Amino acid sequence: MNNEKNYDLIIAIINKGFTDLVMEAAKDAGARGGTTFVARGTGNKEMGEFFGIAIQPEKEIVFILVEDEIKDKVLLSIYKGAGLETQGSGIAFSMKVSDVVGLTPLDNIETLDKE
């Protein structure tokens, strides 16, 4: 499959209850939306002391698929809005996505099937 655009998946892990901070920051930078999961962290006390933050076990994870040309802008915006220095106390990272379906009209998908 060859997509005309390249995409990255941004994953933000934040304290429970702060997904709005992530999504507002991401949308301000051009992202359209995301998917949220409830999670439980397993960080240890020493990690919290090293970073100078309180480790809370209740977490939320936000997946945001973005075009790669806005990835850096979205990551920076999330860092400023919900990073370690905020109440969200979050981290975010990105991963390259090799194939994407569902973001294009059905006509384009059908032509991919014939290749």
Buried (B, 14 or more C-beta within 10 A) or exposed (E): EEBEEEBBBBBBBBBBEBBEBBBBBBBBBBBEEBEBEEBEBEBEEEEBEEEEBEBBEEBBBBEBBBBEEBBEBBBBBBBBBBBEEBEBBBBBEBEEBEEBEEEBEEEEEEEEEEE
